[in-house]
Amino acid sequence: MLAAEPIASVVVVDDEKEVADAYALRLRDRYDVVTVYGGEEALEVIDDDTDVVLLDRFMPDVSGDDVLAALRERGTDCRIVMVTAVDPEFDILDMPFDDYLCKPVGRDDFVAAIDQQLRILAYEKLSEYFQVASKLAVLSAAVPQQSLADHPAYRDTETRAQELESELRGLLEDFDGLVSEFRQVDREQ
């Protein structure tokens, strides 16, 4: 389901420079990897273009727990995998991360965890794409074309559909087949 060559942005966050660099080295051949060495720097670098964050919990400047909370509070649209030597306790039940890996972590486990998060991200974006595409299809069938072209919200929705399509083509190898199935449903009645 994932595209053969996923174009993914991965941010590795660990205050131990050697550890962060080793993780990044293991992943560079598959992903666009950015390495940062603390929570404060992570909050500056991670944005909506980030797909997956590998986040250490215990860091001296800003903890991984605080980075996680701040990213979720500001609504950053990325998947977050805690990668830490901190043994999990019941406090993790309330933490809004997407996966939790205990150090040490091998390359295959990193790749599997990242690919899993990319697949989830793709499905979330696919759901949004189909919501947007459905609205566009229904309006296109029911409203005169000039009215559509003159409506700012319709134009914004078209732009969002194009953005999502571009992202999904990089994440899903069978995107065209999924869209073809979607278009087979008659929404014009």
C-alpha atoms as one frame of an Amber mdcrd trajectory, in Angstrom:
protein
   0.000   0.000   0.000   2.841   2.417   0.723   4.593   3.944  -2.261   7.807
   2.147  -3.163   9.917   5.181  -2.276   8.106   7.024   0.515   9.009  10.669
   0.631   8.954  11.187   4.354  10.379  13.760   6.697  11.662  12.243   9.940
  12.974  14.312  12.844  15.227  12.522  15.337  15.282  14.214  18.767  17.773
  13.065  21.394  20.043  15.080  23.680  22.788  12.462  23.327  24.448  13.586
  20.093  26.055  10.210  19.377  22.731   8.391  19.821  20.793  10.854  17.637
  23.464  10.746  14.927  23.518   6.936  14.988  19.727   6.797  14.565  19.870
   9.301  11.721  22.651   7.369   9.997  20.521   4.205  10.098  17.582   5.997
   8.470  19.113   8.428   5.947  18.949   6.010   3.044  15.132   5.757   3.338
  13.910   9.106   4.658  14.674  12.802   4.711  16.161  12.929   8.234  16.716
  16.005  10.394  18.569  15.556  13.677  18.156  17.830  16.690  19.798  17.549
  20.087  17.224  18.889  22.503  13.597  19.665  23.164  13.833  23.394  22.589
  15.431  22.909  19.181  12.823  20.247  18.369  10.013  22.732  18.989  11.680
  25.141  16.558  12.210  22.542  13.800   9.098  20.345  13.889   6.216  21.705
  11.818   3.353  20.497   9.633   5.841  19.319   6.990   7.244  16.801   9.478
   5.805  13.311   9.008   7.325  11.332  11.900   9.190  12.385  15.040  11.434
   9.989  16.981  11.414  11.641  20.410  13.531  10.875  23.481  11.650  11.378
  26.768  14.476  12.389  29.100  16.265  15.552  27.971  17.660  18.297  30.214
  16.415  21.468  28.497  12.829  20.552  27.573  11.727  16.982  28.243  10.291
  14.801  25.521   7.039  14.692  27.476   6.867  18.504  27.321   7.774  18.544
  23.626   5.021  15.999  22.975   2.469  18.083  24.899   3.507  21.294  23.120
   3.329  19.706  19.660  -0.131  18.301  20.322  -1.312  21.577  21.858  -0.309
  23.545  18.783  -1.939  20.931  16.548   1.174  19.887  14.645   0.140  17.213
  12.162   2.833  14.547  12.601   3.165  11.080  14.056   5.248  10.882  17.242
   7.184   7.821  18.354   8.748   7.991  21.805  12.191   6.351  21.674  13.549
   6.166  25.183  15.331   4.313  27.919  12.644   5.432  30.379  10.699   2.354
  31.404   7.021   2.873  30.673   4.703   3.354  33.622   1.015   4.122  33.908
   1.655   7.801  33.106   1.951   6.879  29.429  -1.768   6.067  29.319  -2.539
   9.794  29.149   0.269  10.737  26.768  -0.753  11.520  23.157   2.106   9.722
  21.356   1.573   7.270  18.513   4.104   4.574  19.425   6.662   3.832  22.153
   9.996   2.100  21.565  12.374   1.177  24.383  16.103   1.642  23.775  18.115
   0.069  22.368  16.272  -0.030  19.044  17.581  -1.778  15.942  17.394  -0.376
  12.412  14.714  -2.849  11.300  12.508  -1.874  14.238  12.961   1.826  13.449
  12.060   1.314   9.816   9.041  -0.842  10.687   7.781   1.694  13.234   8.263
   4.636  10.868   6.649   2.834   7.929   3.703   1.905  10.133   3.263   5.537
  11.168   3.518   6.665   7.539   0.815   4.181   6.572  -1.448   5.530   9.324
  -0.707   9.091   8.219  -1.545   8.157   4.633  -4.880   6.636   5.660  -5.742
   9.742   7.674  -4.928  11.958   4.689  -6.830   9.608   2.379  -9.905   9.947
   4.588  -9.652  13.735   4.419  -9.089  13.582   0.650 -12.254  11.522   0.127
 -14.262  13.896   2.343 -13.088  16.866   0.290 -13.460  15.086  -3.062 -17.020
  14.037  -2.190 -18.031  17.630  -1.470 -16.449  18.829  -4.702 -18.149  16.084
  -6.748 -21.592  16.786  -5.304 -21.314  20.542  -5.792 -19.851  20.150  -9.275
 -22.886  18.123 -10.314 -25.452  20.436  -8.688 -24.129  23.986  -9.095 -23.334
  25.885 -12.317 -19.603  25.912 -13.092 -19.371  29.734 -13.028 -20.849  29.790
  -9.519 -18.269  27.261  -8.399 -15.432  29.289  -9.888 -16.697  32.425  -8.113
 -17.050  30.822  -4.680 -13.931  31.298  -2.486 -14.654  28.323  -0.191 -15.072
  26.038  -3.206 -11.746  27.240  -4.657 -10.074  26.711  -1.257 -11.494  23.191
  -1.115 -10.173  22.469  -4.623  -6.739  23.680  -3.516  -6.857  21.447  -0.431
  -7.819  18.455  -2.605  -4.821  19.130  -4.867  -2.478  19.400  -1.865  -3.758
  16.136  -0.409  -3.490  14.376  -3.761   0.124  15.452  -4.101   0.961  14.189
  -0.602  -0.881  10.918  -1.132   0.840  10.166  -4.434   4.093  10.150  -2.467
   2.695   7.928   0.279   0.435   5.417  -1.489   1.431   3.434  -4.552  -2.200
   2.503  -5.325  -3.638   6.003  -4.952  -5.026   6.042  -8.512  -6.837   2.740
  -7.949  -8.396   4.024  -4.726  -9.558   7.202  -6.487 -10.974   5.135  -9.334
 -13.057   3.110  -6.862 -14.220   6.339  -5.206 -15.355   7.783  -8.550 -17.451
   4.712  -9.334 -19.983   5.786  -6.710 -22.766   7.910  -8.253 -23.000  11.053
  -6.110 -25.136  13.053  -8.548 -28.614  11.742  -7.721
